[in-house]
Amino acid sequence: MTTVVRVPEELSARVPAEQRGPGLERDAVRLLVSRGTAVSHHAFAELPGLLRAGDLLVVNTSPTLAAAVDGRVGYARVVVHFSTRGDDGRWAVELREPDGNGTTRARAGTRAGTGVRLPGGGRLVLEEPLSERGERLWWARASADVRGVLREHGRPIRYSYTERDQPLSVYQTVFALPSADGAGSAEMPSAARPFTARLVVELVSRGVQFAPVTLHTGVSSAEAHEPPYAERFTVPEASARLINDVRAGGGRVVAVGTTAVRAVESAAGADGAVRAAEGWTELVVTPERGVRVVDGLLTGLHEPEASHLLMLEAVAGRAAVDRSYEEALRGLYLWHEFGDVHLILPEEDASRRALRQQLQVRFMRGRCEAAHRAHITYERT
C-alpha cells in the first residue's frame, strides 16, 4: 500500500487503556467499524451488538514472551530481541542498542560471528542472516537455555512510542494459553488485547462462537516494514471443523488480528475448506492472493507503510481501507498495540441477507420442534 497518510506522534498510544484513568478496563478503547466505505464510530464494549448469533471469532492463543534481554558485545551494551526458535534449536534474534530513554534503536555493524554475553553466563553467537531481505534478524546459537534466560532475565519488547516498561501480564491477552514447549510470541497478538472475560461471556451468550488457533509472532520494527517472516502455527481439527460449519451455515468468520488471518488462511485449501494443520507458514496475504475463508477482521491501526495493510486490502478492498484510515485520523484514534481497534465487516447484499433470514427461520423452527418433542417426552414420563 502506498503511503497516503502520516500518523502524528501524538496519536501513538503510550500506555494501556486501563492506565488512562480510574475505573477503566482493557475494553476502554474506541472501535472504528467499516462496511465497505461506510464507517461508524463505537466503543469497543459495543462489539457484541455489532456481531450476531452464528458469527465466529477466530482468536490466537499464543502467549507473549519476555523476549527482550540485556547483553554485551565486548564492552558495549546491547539488547537482544529473541524472535523465533528454529527447528534446529537456533533462535532468530535482533541486536539493538539502548537509546538512553529506556527503549532501543537499531544497531549497525552486526555481522556473522558476533558474540553476545547473556545474563547468567550464557553466550550467543550470530551465524547467518535470517533471509536475503536484509541483515536485521539473524540466526544465532546459544550456549544457554534461552527459555530459562527469558524467564529469569527477560522483559517484554518495548518500542519508543510507549511511556514506560510494563509487566508481562499487560501483554497477555485473555485468550493466551501457555505452550507445553514454552513457545510463544515475541510481540503480543494485540488485536485481542481489549477483550475482557466479561465481554467474552456476553458474546457467547449472544450466540457468537470462538475458534482458537495459534500463531507465534516474531519481532517487527518501528524502523522497518518488511513482509512477515515464516512463523509457526497450529489450526486444530475442532477449530477447522467449526470454521467450515459456520461458513456452510451462512455465518461470518471474523479473524481477531492479522495473526489469526495468517494462521487460518494457511490452513485453507484452494476450495476454501479449512483443514487441521501445523508447522511453518510463509504465507503473505495480499490483494492479489485474496482471502479464502475470512469474511471480516478485527485489528489494530497500522502504520501506512506496514505490510499488514495489504492484508486489510485483501479483506476489505483499497477504497475501504483508505476511507477508514482517513476517518481514524480525523477522529484522533490511537495507534499501536495499546491503541484503538478497527472492525472490518463485509457489505451484505440482498441475496446474502435473504439466505441469512432463511437460515434463522430454519434455526428457530428446529428449536421449536426440539422443544415440542422434549415436552411430549416429559408428559409421557
C-alpha positions in Angstrom: 0.0 0.0 0.0 1.4 3.4 -0.9 1.8 5.8 1.9 -1.1 8.2 1.8 -1.2 9.4 5.4 1.1 10.4 8.1 0.3 9.4 11.7 1.2 12.2 14.1 3.2 11.1 17.1 0.5 12.3 19.5 -1.8 9.6 18.2 0.6 6.8 19.5 -1.0 5.0 22.5 1.7 5.4 25.2 0.0 3.4 28.0 -2.7 0.7 28.1 -6.3 1.8 28.3 -6.7 0.7 31.9 -3.9 3.1 33.0 -5.5 6.2 31.5 -8.0 6.8 34.2 -9.7 5.4 37.3 -12.1 2.6 36.8 -11.1 1.8 33.3 -10.6 -1.7 31.9 -8.9 -3.1 28.8 -12.1 -2.6 26.8 -12.0 1.2 27.3 -10.8 1.8 23.7 -12.6 3.0 20.7 -13.8 0.8 17.8 -13.9 2.0 14.2 -16.3 -0.1 12.1 -16.2 -0.2 8.4 -18.5 -2.0 6.0 -17.1 -1.2 2.6 -16.6 2.6 2.5 -19.3 3.1 5.2 -17.7 4.0 8.5 -19.2 4.3 12.0 -17.7 5.0 15.4 -18.2 3.0 18.6 -16.8 1.9 21.9 -15.2 -1.5 22.0 -17.7 -2.6 24.6 -20.4 -2.3 21.9 -18.8 -5.2 19.9 -21.5 -7.8 21.0 -24.2 -5.6 19.4 -22.2 -5.3 16.2 -21.9 -9.1 15.7 -24.8 -11.5 15.5 -25.7 -15.1 16.5 -23.9 -17.5 14.3 -20.8 -15.4 13.8 -17.4 -16.9 14.6 -14.4 -15.1 16.1 -11.0 -16.8 15.3 -8.6 -16.0 18.1 -4.9 -16.5 18.6 -3.9 -18.3 21.8 -0.2 -17.6 21.6 1.2 -16.2 24.9 3.6 -13.2 24.8 7.2 -13.9 25.9 9.5 -11.7 27.8 11.6 -11.6 24.7 14.0 -8.6 25.4 17.2 -9.4 27.2 20.2 -7.2 28.1 23.6 -8.4 26.9 27.1 -7.2 26.0 29.1 -7.3 22.8 32.6 -6.6 24.1 32.2 -3.6 26.4 29.1 -2.3 24.5 25.6 -2.8 26.0 23.1 -4.3 23.6 19.5 -5.5 23.9 18.7 -8.9 22.3 15.2 -9.3 20.9 14.5 -13.1 20.7 12.1 -13.6 17.8 11.6 -17.2 16.9 13.1 -20.6 17.8 14.0 -22.7 14.8 13.6 -26.4 14.4 17.4 -26.8 14.7 17.5 -25.1 18.2 18.8 -21.8 16.9 17.0 -18.6 17.6 16.2 -15.7 15.2 17.3 -12.6 17.0 17.7 -8.9 16.5 20.5 -6.9 18.2 19.6 -3.4 19.3 21.3 -0.8 21.4 19.8 1.3 24.3 18.8 4.8 23.4 19.1 6.3 26.8 15.3 6.6 27.2 14.5 3.1 28.4 13.9 1.9 24.8 16.2 0.8 22.0 17.3 1.8 18.5 18.6 -0.2 15.5 22.2 -1.3 15.9 24.6 -1.0 12.9 27.5 -3.2 12.2 26.1 -6.6 13.1 27.9 -9.4 11.3 28.4 -13.2 11.4 30.5 -14.4 14.3 29.3 -11.6 16.6 29.3 -12.9 20.2 26.9 -11.7 22.9 27.3 -12.3 26.6 23.9 -13.0 28.2 22.9 -12.7 31.8 23.7 -15.8 33.9 26.9 -16.6 31.9 25.4 -17.8 28.6 26.7 -16.8 25.3 25.0 -16.2 21.9 26.8 -16.3 18.6 25.3 -14.9 15.4 25.7 -17.3 12.4 23.8 -16.0 9.4 21.0 -13.6 8.4 17.6 -14.9 8.6 16.8 -14.1 5.0 18.2 -12.4 1.9 15.9 -9.4 2.6 18.3 -7.8 5.0 20.5 -8.3 8.0 18.2 -7.1 10.8 17.4 -10.6 12.0 20.0 -13.3 12.4 20.0 -17.0 13.2 22.1 -17.4 16.4 23.1 -20.3 18.6 23.1 -20.0 22.3 25.1 -21.9 24.9 22.3 -21.5 27.5 18.7 -22.5 27.6 17.1 -19.4 26.1 13.7 -20.0 27.5 15.2 -20.1 31.0 17.1 -16.9 30.3 13.8 -15.2 29.2 12.0 -16.4 32.3 14.8 -15.1 34.6 16.1 -12.0 32.8 13.7 -11.1 30.1 11.1 -8.3 29.8 8.5 -7.6 27.1 9.7 -5.9 23.9 9.0 -2.2 24.2 9.1 0.5 21.5 9.9 4.2 21.8 6.4 5.5 21.5 5.4 3.9 24.8 5.8 5.8 28.1 7.4 3.2 30.3 8.1 -0.5 30.9 5.1 -2.7 31.7 4.8 -6.1 33.4 4.4 -9.1 31.2 0.8 -9.5 32.3 -0.1 -6.3 30.5 1.0 -8.0 27.2 -1.1 -11.2 27.7 -4.5 -11.4 26.0 -7.5 -13.1 27.7 -7.1 -15.9 25.1 -3.4 -16.6 25.8 -2.5 -20.2 26.8 0.9 -21.4 28.0 2.6 -23.7 25.4 3.8 -27.1 26.5 7.2 -26.4 25.0 7.4 -22.8 26.3 6.9 -21.3 22.9 5.2 -18.0 22.4 5.1 -14.7 20.6 7.9 -12.1 20.7 5.2 -9.5 20.4 1.7 -9.5 21.7 -1.1 -10.6 19.3 -2.5 -7.2 20.2 -5.9 -7.1 18.4 -7.3 -9.3 21.2 -6.0 -7.2 24.0 -9.2 -5.2 24.5 -11.2 -8.4 25.2 -12.2 -9.0 28.8 -13.7 -12.1 30.4 -16.9 -10.2 30.9 -17.1 -9.3 27.2 -16.3 -12.8 26.1 -19.2 -14.1 28.2 -21.6 -11.6 26.7 -20.5 -12.6 23.2 -21.1 -16.3 23.9 -24.4 -15.5 25.5 -25.5 -13.8 22.3 -24.6 -16.8 20.2 -21.1 -15.7 18.9 -18.7 -18.6 18.8 -14.9 -18.8 19.2 -12.3 -20.9 17.2 -8.9 -21.0 18.8 -5.8 -21.1 16.6 -2.1 -20.5 17.4 0.5 -18.4 15.6 3.7 -17.4 17.3 4.6 -14.0 16.1 8.2 -12.8 15.6 9.5 -9.3 16.1 8.5 -6.4 14.0 10.2 -3.0 14.0 9.3 0.7 14.1 12.2 1.3 11.6 11.4 -1.4 9.1 8.3 -2.7 7.4 9.4 -5.9 5.8 6.9 -8.6 4.8 6.4 -11.1 7.7 8.9 -13.9 8.1 8.0 -17.5 8.5 6.1 -18.2 11.7 4.9 -21.4 13.5 1.2 -22.0 13.6 -1.4 -24.6 14.5 -5.1 -24.9 13.4 -6.7 -27.7 15.5 -9.1 -30.1 14.0 -12.0 -28.9 16.1 -11.4 -25.3 15.0 -11.2 -26.2 11.4 -14.5 -28.1 11.6 -16.2 -25.2 13.4 -15.0 -22.7 10.8 -16.3 -24.9 7.9 -19.6 -25.4 9.7 -20.1 -21.7 10.3 -19.4 -20.8 6.7 -21.7 -23.5 5.5 -24.4 -22.2 7.7 -24.1 -18.6 6.5 -22.3 -17.2 9.5 -19.4 -14.8 9.2 -15.9 -15.7 10.1 -14.1 -12.8 11.7 -10.4 -13.1 12.5 -9.2 -11.3 15.6 -5.9 -10.0 14.4 -3.7 -10.4 11.3 -2.0 -13.3 13.0 -5.3 -15.2 13.1 -5.8 -14.4 9.4 -2.4 -15.8 8.5 -3.0 -19.0 10.5 -6.4 -19.8 9.2 -5.6 -18.9 5.6 -2.5 -21.1 5.8 -4.8 -24.0 6.6 -7.3 -23.3 3.8 -7.2 -25.2 0.6 -8.0 -23.8 -2.9 -11.5 -25.0 -2.4 -11.9 -22.7 0.7 -12.2 -25.6 3.1 -10.1 -25.4 6.3 -8.2 -28.4 7.4 -6.2 -29.1 10.6 -2.6 -28.0 10.0 0.5 -27.1 11.9 4.1 -26.2 11.0 5.7 -23.1 9.5 3.8 -20.7 7.3 5.4 -18.2 4.9 2.0 -17.1 3.5 1.7 -13.4 2.9 -1.9 -12.4 2.3 -2.1 -9.7 -0.4 -4.9 -8.3 -2.6 -3.6 -10.5 -5.4 -3.8 -13.7 -3.4 -7.0 -12.7 -1.6 -8.7 -14.4 1.3 -10.4 -17.8 1.1 -12.0 -18.1 4.5 -12.1 -14.8 6.4 -15.1 -12.5 6.0 -14.1 -9.9 8.4 -11.2 -8.7 10.6 -10.7 -7.1 14.0 -7.3 -5.4 14.0 -5.3 -2.5 15.4 -4.4 0.6 13.4 -1.2 0.0 11.4 1.5 2.4 10.1 0.8 3.4 6.4 4.0 1.6 5.3 3.2 -1.7 7.2 2.8 -4.9 5.1 -0.3 -5.7 7.3 -2.3 -3.1 5.2 -2.0 -5.4 2.2 -3.9 -8.0 4.2 -6.6 -5.4 5.1 -6.9 -4.6 1.4 -7.3 -8.3 0.7 -10.2 -8.5 3.1 -11.9 -5.1 2.5 -10.5 -3.5 -0.7 -8.3 -0.5 -1.1 -11.1 2.1 -1.1 -12.5 0.8 2.2 -9.0 0.9 3.8 -8.3 4.4 2.6 -11.7 5.6 3.8 -11.4 4.0 7.2 -7.9 5.4 7.8 -8.9 8.9 6.8 -11.7 8.6 9.4 -9.3 7.2 12.1 -7.0 10.2 11.6 -9.9 12.7 11.6 -11.4 11.1 14.7 -8.0 11.1 16.5 -7.9 7.3 17.1 -4.9 5.9 18.9 -2.4 3.7 17.1 -0.2 0.7 18.1 -0.6 -2.2 20.5 -2.3 -0.2 23.3 -4.4 1.8 20.9 -7.9 1.7 19.4 -9.1 -1.1 17.1 -10.7 -1.4 13.7 -13.5 -3.9 12.8 -13.9 -4.7 9.1 -17.2 -6.3 8.3 -18.4 -7.3 4.8 -21.0 -5.4 2.9 -24.1 -7.5 2.8 -26.0 -7.8 -0.5 -29.7 -8.7 -0.8 -29.1 -12.3 -1.6 -26.9 -12.9 1.4 -29.3 -11.2 3.6 -32.2 -13.4 2.3 -30.1 -16.5 2.9 -29.3 -15.4 6.5 -33.0 -14.8 7.2 -33.9 -18.3 5.8 -31.3 -19.9 8.0 -32.5 -18.1 11.0 -36.1 -19.2 10.3 -34.9 -22.8 10.0 -32.9 -22.5 13.2 -35.9 -21.2 15.2 -38.2 -23.8 13.7 -35.7 -26.5 14.7 -35.5 -25.2 18.2 -39.3 -25.1 18.5 -39.6 -28.7 17.2 -37.0 -29.9 19.6 -38.8 -28.2 22.5 -42.1 -29.7 21.4 -40.5 -33.2 21.3 -39.0 -32.7 24.7 -42.4 -31.6 26.1 -44.1 -34.7 24.7 -41.4 -36.9 26.2 -41.8 -35.2 29.6 -45.7 -35.7 29.5 -45.3 -39.4 28.7 -43.0 -39.9 31.7 
